[in-house]
Amino acid sequence: MTDPSTRLLELLSLLQSGRSWPGAELAARLGASPRTLRRDLDRLRELGYPVSSTRGPGGNYQLVAGRAMPPLLLTDDEAVATVVGLRIAALTQMGGAGDAAEGALRKLERVVPTRLRARIQALTSATETTSRATQALDLRTVQLLATAAHMHQDVRFEYTSRSGKHTEPRVEPYRQVLFDRRWYLLGWDRDRTDWRTYRIDRIGELSVPGTTFAPRELPADDPVSFVQDSARFPRGRRGVVRFAAPVSVVSDRLIAEAGSLEAIDATSCRYVTSVESWEWLSVTLATVGVPYTIESPPELNGYSRELADRIARAAGG
């Protein structure tokens, strides 16, 4: 490899893999002498790429983090994935994040090779994204919560509940989860001494006092599922239904994602779930298409009767 520009780009590509390279191996991969390799490494440093070196036979070299963001070399697949991902990120309702994604996207699209444009166009034209009007997130809030969770720091914030109640919980933050186009925080509420899920777009003034906490064991093996259940269905509104069909039949037809479905015997199963709306659950159960019995609570019975009457009237019954 005799062309200096080609050799320099190949060297940069090797270093951006993240591994530490022995000097002899780098020189062999480039077909260059150790002296030429050292000169190329100095050239990269002049261009803003922070390359560290360690002493030893031939030395070891590695690209490390610096003070500025240097240019990156991407493979074809990485370039396509980055452009498509940025287009989706540009639709986010997180304050500041959409503009940043748009800026990065414009820069990439100007330099994407012609051979990749067809792949990118095919992916984006055949992919639909959904959006709905929700309160835009504050990027600073998301960043502060993420940093506090990583550093095990307590946070305090103003919070508005679903019912409009205002509180100022003291929370140990653990995870941020994107679910159903909304962001949620999983944390330990120090005042209630229990795990809680908070919608991040309902978090107001946020402060990080600087105190730390010892990490607790998470409330479930899968924190994402815990947040999904908590976010979608509030506590204390639990419905129990017995289906006159095997689990295999009901599981294929039940559209509800939350709750547990367990076999009673070979011909019946029980579904237990917590819901925000009894009316919604009444409709969901009816669409399964198999006989069922409501075991609890009375509210679910009432809504189911109202639904049956409404359908009968609509059908002229």
N, C-alpha and C positions, 0 to 999 in steps of 0.2 A: 504494500500500500504506500505509494510514493507521493500522491497528491496531498499537500499539507492540509487543505480544507477538508477533504474527505477523511483524512486520518483524524483530524480534530473532532469532527462530528461523530466518528465511530468511537473515539475515546470518551466523549461526553455521554454517548448512549450506554456504554459499558458502565460508567461511573453512576449513572442515574438508576441502575438496578438496585442500588442501596448497599451492596456488599462491599467488603474491604478487599481490595485487589493487591496481590503481591506484584511488585514492580516487574519481575521477570515474566510473569504471566501476561501482564498488560502489554509489555513490549512484544512478546511472541504473538499475541492476538492482533496487534497492529502491524507486525512485520517491521518494527522500528528498533533502533539501537537504544540502550538505556539513556544515552545522552539526549537523543531526539525525544524520547518519552518525557524526560524531565523538562525539556524546553516546551513541549506541548502542554504539560501540566501548568507551567508558569503562565503560558498564554491564556489558559482557561481562568486562572486566578485573576489575570488582568481584565478579563471580560466579566468578572463578577461572580464566578463560580467558586465557592469556598471548598477547596480540596485540602483535606488534612493528610499528613504523612506521619508515619511512625518509623523509628529507627530499626535497623536490623539488616540482615543480608538482602540487599536489593530494595528494602523498604516496602511499606504497605501504603496504599492510597485509598481514600474514601471521600465521597462527596457528602458534606455535612451542611447543617443549617447555617445560614448567614444572616446578615442584617437586611438584605433586600431580596426580592423575588427574582431570581435569574430566569432566562428563557428555558423552556423545557422541550425535550424531544419526546414525541409520542409515536407509538406504533399506529398503524392504520386502525386497528380495532380500538385502541385507546382514544384516538382522535374522534372516531364515530360515536363512541359511548359518551365522551365528554360533551360533544355538541348536542346530542339528543338529551342528555341529562340537564344541560344548561337551559335548553328550551323549555323543559318541564319546570325547572326551578324558577324561570322567569315569570311563570304564572302564579307563583306563591303569593300569599297575602301577608307575608312577613315584611314589615316595614324595613326598607333598605335592601333586603335580600334580593328582591325582584330586579331592582335597578342594577345591582352589582352583577347579577347573572346576565342581564341584558348587555352590559358593557363587555363582560368577558366573552359572551357569545358573538358579538360584533367583531371583536378582535380575531377570534378563531375562524369565523366564517370567511374573513378576508384572505386567510392564508391556507385554508383547507385545499389539498390537491384536487384537481379536476376528477381524478379517478375515484375519489371518495364521495363526491357530491351526489352521485346517483344513489349510493347506499344510504346516505343521510336523508335524502328526499323521500326514498321509499319508506324508511322507518317512520319519519314524522308524518307523512301523508296518510299512512295506514294506521296511525295511532291517535286515539281520541283521549283528551284529558277533560276532567270535569272540574268545575269550580262553582262555588256558591257564595253569595254575599255574606261574609262573616266579618266580625271586627278584626281589623288587621293586627297582626302580632308586632310587637316591638322587638326588633332584632337584639337590642341591648339586653332586654329581659331574658331572652333565650340564652344569650352568651353568658350573662351573670349566673343564671341557674346552672348551666352546664359546668362552668368553672367551679362554683360552690360544691356541686355534686362530686366533681373530680377531686377537689381538695378537702372534702368532708367538712365543709363550713356550714354553720346554721344560716338560715335566711328568715326574714320577716317581711310580710307584704300585706297590702290591702287586697281583700278578696270579696267579690260579689258572687253569691251563690245563685243557683238556678231560680230560686224564689225571690231573689233581689235582696237578700239579707247581706249586710256588710260586716265583715270580721277582719281581724288582723292576726292570723295564725303565726305561730313560731314553728318552723318546719325544718326537718333534716331532709334535704333533697337527695334523691337517689337516681332516678331515671326520667328522661323526657321521651315521650312516645307519640308518634304521629298515628292517629287513628281516625278514619272516616273524615279526612281532610281537616282535622283539628289536632292541635298539639296539647298534650296533657303532661302534668308533672306527677310522678309518684313520689310521695314523701311520708315521713313519720311526723305526725302532728304532736308536738311536745305538750300541748295543753290538753288534748283529748287522749293522749297516750295510745294512739292507734294509727294504722296506716290509712292514708287518705289519697284521693286522686283529685287534682285541681286542673281545671281548664286554664291554660296559660293566657288565653286572650281575656280572661276575667281577672287576671292579676294586675293590680294597680301599682302604686308606689312600692318599690322593692329595695330592701337594704340588706347588706351583708355585714353584721356586727363585727365579725372577725373571730368569733368563738368557733371551736371545732367540736366534732362529735365522733365517737367510736362507731364504726359502721355496724349496723344490725344485719341479721339474716333476713333476706328478702321474704315477703309474705307468700311467695309461690316460686316453684321451680322456673316458671315462665312469667316474668314480670309483665310482659306484653299482654298476655291473656288476662292477667289480673287487672290491668289498667282498662282493657277493653270491656270487661264485665262491669267494672266499677263506673266507667264513663257512660256506658250505654244504659245501665239499669241501676238506679239507686237502691240502697239497702232498705230492708223492711217491707218490701212489696213483693212477696214471693208467691208464685202460683204453682200448684201441684196438679198434674193431669195424668190420668191413666188411659193409655191407648189400647184398644183391642186389636193389636197387631204386633208382630215381632219387631225388635229393634231394627233389623236390617231394612224393613219396609218403611218404618217411620223416619229413620235417619236420612233416607234418600229423598223424602218429601218435605221434611221440616226445614223451612228457610231460616229460622232463628239461629243465630250464631252462638248466643250465650245460653248457659244453662247446662244441665246434665240429663242424659238420656240413658236409663239403665233397664236391663231386662228384668221382668218379674218372673216370667216363665217362658215357655217356647212360643206362646201365642199373645203375650201382652208385655207392655213396658211402661215405665213411669218417667215423665218429664218434669223436672223441677227447674224453675227459673225465676229471677227477679226482674221486674219490668217497671218502666216509667208510665206506661199506659195500659190499663186493663182492656180498653177498647181495641188497641193494637193487637194484644195477645189473643183476644177473642177472634179477630179476623184471621190471624196466623194459624190458630188451631183448626179453624174450619177449613182452611185451604189444604190441610194435610190429606183429607179425603178418606179417612178411616174413622170408625166409631171411637168415641172417647168419653170419659167421665171426668168431670171437674171434682177434685177432692178438696181443694181449698184455693182461695178464700171465698167467702160469700160475695165479695165485690165482683169477682170474675164470673160467678154465676149470674149476677144481675146484668152485667154488660153483655154476656152471651145471650140472655133472653131478649134484651133490647135489640141486639143484632139480628136474631132470628125473626123477631116481629117486623123489623125494618125490611128484611129481605122478602118476607112473606107479603108485605104490603106492596113492595115494588113489583113483585111477580103477580099481583092481582089476587093473592090468596086471602 
